[in-house]
Every structure is written in C-alpha cells, then in structure tokens.
Amino acid sequence: MSKKKKDKKLTMAQRADRHELYQESVQDSEFELDFVQDTYKDIRKKKPVTLREDFAGTSRSACVWTKRGKDNRAYAVDFDQEVLDWGHEHNYMKLKPKQRERVELIKADVLKVKTPPVDVCLAFNFSYWILQERKDLKKYFRSVHRTLNDDGIFFLDGFGGSEAHTTSVEKHKLKGFTYLWDQNKYNPLTQEMQCYIHFRFPDKSKMDKAFSYTWRLWGGHEIEDLLYEAGFSNVRFYVQKFDEKTDEALDEFEETRVVEEHECWIAYIAAEK
Ligand SMILES: C[S@@+](CC[C@H](N)C(=O)[O-])C[C@H]1O[C@@H](n2cnc3c(N)ncnc32)[C@H](O)[C@@H]1O
C-alpha cells in the first residue's frame, strides 16, 4: 500500500503531532516576548539581549528570541530529550545559520543547570508548579537569581481564583482541532492538582492526555514571598484584563496588586534582581 493511501486510513488524531498542537494552542511566544521586551525596557530603560527559557519544551521562545535582534542570544533548558529533539528539528533547524549560532538547547534539570549570565529568564505556562515543595521552589528561584545579570529580570506567570480551586474542563475551538484544558483532580488540602491537555478533531477522533501535569497551585503571595527570600529586590504582578461586557480575556496586562475578579485571575510576574 502506498504511504498516501495508508495515511488516509489514519484518523486525524493519529496523523497529528502533539507538540505542534501544543505550540498552536498553548504557547504564544511572540506575545510573551513582546511583553518581556516591553516590560524590561520600562523598568531598566534598555533592551534585554540575553535570555534563558526554563522548562523550555520545544524551545520555541528561545528560537524566536534570536530572530528578534542580531545580538540576541538564548539558552533553552529542559530535561526531556524527546521534546528537545522535536524543538531541534522543528524550531532550531528552521533558523538561519547565523541565528542558530546564538541559541543553545540544553538537556538539564533547571534546579542544577549552569548557564552564562542572562538579562532575562523565563518560566512560563506555570511549568515551575511541578516543584511542589517550598524548599525546591526556593532553590530554583535562587539559582535563577544567581544566573541573572545585575540588572536582570525573572519573568514567570501564575493563575488563581475560586475556579482554579476546583475541577473543570475548558474547551477552545481552534483551526482544525479543539483544545481541552482538563483540571481533572484537585486536593484542596495540599493544593495539588492533576491536569491534562486533550485534543479533539473534526473526524471525531481524540488524542487524550496528550500532556499531563501534576502541580501545586501556588498562591500569588506565596510566590512573591519565595522570590524575595531567594534574593529578588522587587516583585511586580501584571494581571490580565477582562472585557467587562463579554467577560472575554483581553491581550492586556495591568500592573496591580488588587484583583477584583474572584473566579479567575491570570498574571505575569516580573522579579527584579
Ligand atoms: C508545559 S512544558 C512548557 C513549555 C513551554 N516553555 C511553554 O511555556 O509553554 C513543561 C516542560 O518542563 C519540563 N520540565 C519539568 N521539570 C523540569 C526540570 N526540573 N528541569 C527541566 N525541565 C523540566 C518538561 O520536560 C516539559 O517539557
């Protein structure tokens, strides 16, 4: 049987690539990097040049960073060889040779990795919530603090509100597939949560549990306390705005320490060295 005919017999889920779907549904590197650049510039009055992407997954943000400036340099750190290999083939190899010279994909544990100093370090999409013990999260924040240049800034994110402290499934219809964020289990005592990403396709096929995360739902104040204990000098929260009429999340983040919306908040956090 020819490859084409064989492929036709496969369902859309069988033909799909989970990392590609993740990049399309979860990670908006362009938006994140705009936020990082603009916020760093607001605070430090200059442009950041060097960046480390922790929990890098497919290393997408690190690769996009090198396209944004001829001096930009990036390090992507993840301890999973499979996802790094995917990122190498689909993101790194698509860069121009000169850009490739300025990005390094590193297989390592973020708690142990040593990289040259950087202006900005990123831990996005709540990935650091895999660190459930206070001592581990503090150790991680300390190591980021050491890695940053004197005027470096650590960017991370968080979410919360009453809806976060429960189980739920959020559905997003995207081009060619549906993305599901499944907060499958929640222990209100320890704040441990079990989440999954599933994908659904128009031919009714499914990719269940494409990604699985066991996290501690850290609170904003707890994160802030640990950042200060790790040595950061100032911590800022930038909370996402919602449209007052439609209740839809907007692409706008406002620096504040007060959240009016009780059901749900989502924020970028910037910790200055
Ligand atoms: C949800 S993905 C994040 C992908 C991407 N950075 C983003 O913002 O969407 C989380 C990644 O963290 C990696 N990871 C988890 N714990 C880690 C650790 N201690 N050191 C390095 N990588 C880790 C996993 O292998 C996984 O690829």
The ligand as a MOL file (V3000), in Angstrom:
LIG
                    3D

  0  0  0     0  0            999 V3000
M  V30 BEGIN CTAB
M  V30 COUNTS 27 29 0 0 0
M  V30 BEGIN ATOM
M  V30 1 C 4.4310 22.7450 29.9500 0
M  V30 2 S 6.0050 22.4810 29.2490 0 CHG=1
M  V30 3 C 6.4500 24.1580 28.9730 0
M  V30 4 C 6.7000 24.5040 27.5480 0
M  V30 5 C 6.9200 25.9710 27.2630 0
M  V30 6 N 8.0350 26.5320 27.9730 0
M  V30 7 C 5.6970 26.8390 27.4930 0
M  V30 8 O 5.7980 27.9230 28.0590 0
M  V30 9 O 4.5930 26.5000 27.0770 0 CHG=-1
M  V30 10 C 6.9160 21.9980 30.6440 0
M  V30 11 C 8.3050 21.4200 30.3620 0
M  V30 12 O 9.0750 21.4440 31.5680 0
M  V30 13 C 9.9830 20.3610 31.5250 0
M  V30 14 N 10.4700 20.1670 32.9200 0
M  V30 15 C 9.7460 19.8180 34.0140 0
M  V30 16 N 10.5290 19.8190 35.1070 0
M  V30 17 C 11.7760 20.1870 34.7020 0
M  V30 18 C 13.0170 20.3630 35.3670 0
M  V30 19 N 13.1370 20.1760 36.6910 0
M  V30 20 N 14.0950 20.7490 34.6450 0
M  V30 21 C 13.9780 20.9480 33.3020 0
M  V30 22 N 12.8290 20.7900 32.6130 0
M  V30 23 C 11.7460 20.4050 33.3010 0
M  V30 24 C 9.1830 19.2320 30.9180 0
M  V30 25 O 10.0350 18.2700 30.3310 0
M  V30 26 C 8.3180 19.9740 29.8920 0
M  V30 27 O 8.8870 19.9310 28.6060 0
M  V30 END ATOM
M  V30 BEGIN BOND
M  V30 1 1 1 2
M  V30 2 1 2 3
M  V30 3 1 2 10
M  V30 4 1 3 4
M  V30 5 1 4 5
M  V30 6 1 5 6
M  V30 7 1 5 7
M  V30 8 2 7 8
M  V30 9 1 7 9
M  V30 10 1 10 11
M  V30 11 1 11 12
M  V30 12 1 11 26
M  V30 13 1 12 13
M  V30 14 1 13 14
M  V30 15 1 13 24
M  V30 16 1 14 15
M  V30 17 1 14 23
M  V30 18 2 15 16
M  V30 19 1 16 17
M  V30 20 1 17 18
M  V30 21 2 17 23
M  V30 22 1 18 19
M  V30 23 2 18 20
M  V30 24 1 20 21
M  V30 25 2 21 22
M  V30 26 1 22 23
M  V30 27 1 24 25
M  V30 28 1 24 26
M  V30 29 1 26 27
M  V30 END BOND
M  V30 END CTAB
M  END
